[in-house]
Amino acid sequence: MKDLKEKKDFEVLKNENFSVVMYWAEGCGVCEVAKPNFEKLEPKFKNYKFYKVKMTDETYGFYKKYEEEQKVTVPAVDEDGDPILDARGKQMTRNTMGYINQVPKYYVFHGSEATDEDQYGLLGKVDGHNLEQLNSILEQIGALEEQDNEEA
Protein backbone atom coordinates (compact mmCIF):
# COMPACT_ATOMS: atom_id res chain seq x y z
CA MET A 1 0.00 0.00 0.00
CA LYS A 2 1.47 3.28 -1.09
CA ASP A 3 1.20 6.64 0.66
CA LEU A 4 0.36 9.61 -1.56
CA LYS A 5 2.17 12.59 -0.06
CA GLU A 6 2.58 15.25 -2.73
CA LYS A 7 0.39 16.64 -5.49
CA LYS A 8 2.42 14.85 -8.16
CA ASP A 9 1.85 11.49 -6.43
CA PHE A 10 -1.84 11.59 -7.34
CA GLU A 11 -1.00 11.26 -11.05
CA VAL A 12 -0.73 7.49 -10.55
CA LEU A 13 -4.53 7.36 -10.11
CA LYS A 14 -5.02 8.31 -13.76
CA ASN A 15 -3.30 5.10 -14.87
CA GLU A 16 -5.13 2.67 -12.61
CA ASN A 17 -8.23 0.75 -13.54
CA PHE A 18 -9.51 0.82 -9.98
CA SER A 19 -7.95 2.60 -7.04
CA VAL A 20 -9.15 3.11 -3.47
CA VAL A 21 -7.84 6.05 -1.47
CA MET A 22 -8.16 6.46 2.29
CA TYR A 23 -7.87 10.05 3.52
CA TRP A 24 -6.88 10.36 7.19
CA ALA A 25 -5.68 12.99 9.65
CA GLU A 26 -2.99 12.89 12.30
CA GLY A 27 -4.50 12.86 15.79
CA CYS A 28 -7.75 11.29 14.55
CA GLY A 29 -8.41 8.33 16.85
CA VAL A 30 -10.96 6.84 14.45
CA CYS A 31 -8.40 7.03 11.64
CA GLU A 32 -5.83 5.13 13.72
CA VAL A 33 -8.35 2.31 14.20
CA ALA A 34 -9.46 2.40 10.55
CA LYS A 35 -6.00 2.33 8.91
CA PRO A 36 -5.07 -1.28 9.78
CA ASN A 37 -8.56 -2.46 8.86
CA PHE A 38 -8.30 -0.64 5.53
CA GLU A 39 -4.95 -2.34 4.89
CA LYS A 40 -6.62 -5.73 5.46
CA LEU A 41 -8.93 -5.08 2.48
CA GLU A 42 -6.05 -4.87 0.00
CA PRO A 43 -5.32 -8.62 -0.32
CA LYS A 44 -9.03 -9.35 -0.78
CA PHE A 45 -9.40 -7.01 -3.78
CA LYS A 46 -6.56 -7.87 -6.14
CA ASN A 47 -7.95 -5.76 -9.02
CA TYR A 48 -7.69 -2.58 -6.94
CA LYS A 49 -4.71 -0.46 -5.95
CA PHE A 50 -4.94 0.88 -2.41
CA TYR A 51 -3.48 4.20 -1.25
CA LYS A 52 -3.42 6.22 1.96
CA VAL A 53 -3.27 10.01 2.11
CA LYS A 54 -2.46 11.94 5.27
CA MET A 55 -4.23 15.30 5.45
CA THR A 56 -1.56 18.00 5.05
CA ASP A 57 -1.40 21.41 3.42
CA GLU A 58 0.09 19.67 0.36
CA THR A 59 -2.73 17.10 0.05
CA TYR A 60 -5.66 19.29 1.10
CA GLY A 61 -6.39 20.39 -2.48
CA PHE A 62 -7.21 16.83 -3.49
CA TYR A 63 -9.49 16.41 -0.47
CA LYS A 64 -11.28 19.70 -1.14
CA LYS A 65 -11.83 18.83 -4.81
CA TYR A 66 -13.79 15.72 -3.91
CA GLU A 67 -15.84 17.20 -1.11
CA GLU A 68 -18.88 19.35 -1.67
CA GLU A 69 -17.97 23.02 -1.50
CA GLN A 70 -19.30 24.16 1.82
CA LYS A 71 -18.59 27.83 2.19
CA VAL A 72 -20.43 28.14 5.51
CA THR A 73 -19.82 25.98 8.56
CA VAL A 74 -21.19 26.23 12.05
CA PRO A 75 -19.83 24.84 15.33
CA ALA A 76 -20.94 21.25 15.95
CA VAL A 77 -22.87 20.77 19.19
CA ASP A 78 -24.76 17.86 20.68
CA GLU A 79 -28.42 17.84 21.77
CA ASP A 80 -27.48 19.56 25.04
CA GLY A 81 -25.60 22.35 23.25
CA ASP A 82 -22.19 21.03 24.32
CA PRO A 83 -19.37 21.23 21.74
CA ILE A 84 -18.49 18.08 19.78
CA LEU A 85 -14.70 17.76 19.93
CA ASP A 86 -12.26 15.99 17.64
CA ALA A 87 -9.39 13.79 18.86
CA ARG A 88 -7.27 16.87 19.60
CA GLY A 89 -9.98 18.56 21.66
CA LYS A 90 -10.82 21.10 18.94
CA GLN A 91 -14.49 21.82 18.30
CA MET A 92 -15.71 20.20 15.09
CA THR A 93 -17.85 22.01 12.53
CA ARG A 94 -20.92 21.06 10.55
CA ASN A 95 -21.51 22.13 7.00
CA THR A 96 -24.70 23.91 6.04
CA MET A 97 -26.40 20.55 5.40
CA GLY A 98 -25.77 19.55 9.03
CA TYR A 99 -23.09 16.93 8.44
CA ILE A 100 -19.92 16.92 10.52
CA ASN A 101 -16.84 17.38 8.33
CA GLN A 102 -14.90 14.23 9.14
CA VAL A 103 -12.17 11.80 8.28
CA PRO A 104 -11.48 9.07 7.44
CA LYS A 105 -12.95 9.18 3.98
CA TYR A 106 -12.60 6.57 1.27
CA TYR A 107 -12.66 7.38 -2.44
CA VAL A 108 -12.95 4.89 -5.31
CA PHE A 109 -11.58 5.89 -8.71
CA HIS A 110 -11.37 4.38 -12.19
CA GLY A 111 -8.78 6.00 -14.43
CA SER A 112 -10.71 5.34 -17.65
CA GLU A 113 -13.61 7.41 -16.25
CA ALA A 114 -11.45 10.53 -15.98
CA THR A 115 -12.76 13.73 -17.57
CA ASP A 116 -11.61 17.33 -17.78
CA GLU A 117 -13.69 18.11 -14.67
CA ASP A 118 -12.67 14.94 -12.82
CA GLN A 119 -9.11 14.10 -13.73
CA TYR A 120 -9.02 10.83 -11.73
CA GLY A 121 -12.46 9.34 -12.51
CA LEU A 122 -14.25 9.35 -9.15
CA LEU A 123 -16.77 6.52 -8.88
CA GLY A 124 -17.86 7.24 -5.31
CA LYS A 125 -16.89 7.82 -1.70
CA VAL A 126 -17.63 6.53 1.77
CA ASP A 127 -17.52 8.90 4.75
CA GLY A 128 -16.35 8.01 8.22
CA HIS A 129 -15.26 4.69 9.68
CA ASN A 130 -17.56 2.55 7.56
CA LEU A 131 -15.33 -0.14 6.10
CA GLU A 132 -18.27 -2.56 5.84
CA GLN A 133 -19.92 -0.19 3.38
CA LEU A 134 -16.65 0.27 1.46
CA ASN A 135 -16.18 -3.52 1.32
CA SER A 136 -19.71 -3.93 -0.03
CA ILE A 137 -19.19 -1.25 -2.68
CA LEU A 138 -15.91 -2.80 -3.83
CA GLU A 139 -17.59 -6.21 -4.10
CA GLN A 140 -20.43 -4.72 -6.16
CA ILE A 141 -18.01 -2.92 -8.48
CA GLY A 142 -16.04 -6.15 -8.89
CA ALA A 143 -19.21 -8.08 -9.76
CA LEU A 144 -20.20 -5.45 -12.35
CA GLU A 145 -16.72 -5.58 -13.87
CA GLU A 146 -16.89 -9.39 -14.13
CA GLN A 147 -20.31 -9.12 -15.76
CA ASP A 148 -19.00 -6.57 -18.29
CA ASN A 149 -16.02 -8.82 -19.07
CA GLU A 150 -18.32 -11.82 -19.67
CA GLU A 151 -20.56 -9.80 -22.01
CA ALA A 152 -17.59 -8.47 -24.02
N, C-alpha and C positions, 0 to 999 in steps of 0.2 A: 504494500500500500504506500503510495507516494504522497508526500506533503506538497501542496501548492503554496508557495510562499511569496512569489512576486508576480506582477501583472503578466510578464512574459510566460510564466509557467502555465497559465490557463490556455495557451494556444494548443496544448496537447489535446484538449477536449474536442477541438474541431476535427481531429483525425480518428477519433474513436467511434465505433458503432454505438456502443452504450457505455456511459460512464455515470457513476454515482458519486456525488460530492457531499461530504459532511462538513458543515460550517460550525465551528465551535469557538468559545471564548475562554481565555485564561481566567481562572477564578470561578468559573461556572461549575458548581457541584454536579448538576445534572449532566453536563458535558463529560465530566470525568467518569461518570458511571456509563454513559452511552458509548464513549469511544471504544472500549474493548469489545462491547457487544456489536458495534458496527463492524469492527475488524473480523469478527466471527462470521459475518455474512459473506465475506469475499470468497472463501473456498466453495461455498454453496452455489454461487453464481459465476461460473467460469466465463460466460460471454460478456461480462461487465468488467470495467476497470474501476477500481475504487480509489478515491482521493480524500484527503482531509485538508481543511483550510482553517488555520487559526485566524481569528478576527484581529487584524492589525490595520494601521492607517494604509498600508500598501494594498491590502486585500479588501478593504471596505467598499471600493468601487464596484467590485463584482457582486458583493452582497446586496448593495443598494440597487443595482440594475435589476435583480431578480425579486425584489420586494416591491410591493405596491408603494408608490410615492405617497407618503403620509406627511404632509407639510405641518399638520397640527397634532401635537400629542398633549396628553394631560397626565398628571400624576396618577399612578395606579393605587387604588385603595380597596380594602376589603369591605364587607357589608357593614362593619362597625366604623368605617371611616379611617381605620389605621392604615399606614403606608404598607405596600407590598414591597419587600426588599429583595434584591438579588443576592448572590453568594458573597458579595463584597460589602453588603450592608447599605448599598445605594438604592434609593427609591426607584422602582421601575416605572415605565410610562406605558400608557395605552394609546393606540392610534385612535383616530376619530371614529372608527368602526367599533371600538371597545375592546379590541384584542391587545393583549400584552405583547410588546415586541420582545421576542425571545430567541434564544439559541438552546440546543442545537437545531439546525435545519438541515434537511437532506434534499438535494436536487438531483434529478435524473435527466440526462442529456442524451441526444443521439446526433452525432456529427452531421449525418446526411440531411437532417431537418433544419440545419442552420439557414438563416436568412440575413438580409441586411440589418433588420431590426433585432434579430436574435442570433448573434454570431456563433453560438454554441449549440443551438437546437434544443431548447428546454422542452422536456416532455411533461414535467410536473415536479411538485415539491411536497414534502411532508414537514410540518412544523412540530417542534418540541421533541420530547423523548418518546417517540412512537415507532419503535423499530418493527413492531408487529405489522403496522400499516405499511411501512416501507417494504418489508419482506413480501407482503401480499401483493403490492404493486409490482415489484420486480418479478414475481412468479407470473402475474397476469401478462406483463409485457413479454416475458419469455414464451408463454403459451401462444400469444399472438404472433410472435416472430416465427415459431415453429409452424404454425398454421400457414403463414404467408410463404414459408419455404416449401411446404408440401404442395401448395397451389401453383407455385412457379414452375 
